[in-house]
Amino acid sequence: MSIERKTVSDAEKIRKESRMIYRNAGLMFGRILLLCCLFPLFFSLKPTSVYLFAAFGCFPWIFSTLLESKGRYTESILLTTGAKKFHFNHPRYATEKYTGFIIPLALIFWQLNLIYYPQKYEILTPAPSICLLIYLTGRACSTVVYKRKLKKYYEELEILD
């Protein structure tokens, strides 16, 4: 009985870790896609787009480095090769998860600010909404793609290549 329970527990840990790996990859892809959308806005919607670009580009890296140095996450990774392939570790996942929660809020607040205080280029007023749509769509689609890639990586034994 105890052997079966331990096996089920290990299988559940592996499923949970694989979910974290492909979610982390999806969050990172969505954030990078958002940075690519924010970069052209440097020249027209200057201060806010530059601040958001810097925040979303640097803060996840800084926070994950701080969490790694403090040694707060001591959990071992069961799927080590998949984690390396998709750039996963627990501190990085935690920072990507919290950044993924903050990004839509920041873009919504920026959109509200542009509606109430129009800028020089009024044609760019819906830019934060478009960036939010691109971010959420890219994040959702890439999560599905990375889920399939991770499944293929382990089930079709690409790990042995």
Secondary structure, DSSP 8 states (H G I E B T S, - for coil): -HHHHHHHHHHHHHHHHHHHHHHHHHHHHHHHHHHHHHGGGGGTSHHHHHHHHHHHHHHHHHHHHHHHHHT------SSHHHHHHTT--HHHHHHHHHHHHHHHHHHHHHHHHHHHS--S-GGGTTHHHHHHHHHHHHHHHHHHHHHHHHHHHHHTTGGG-
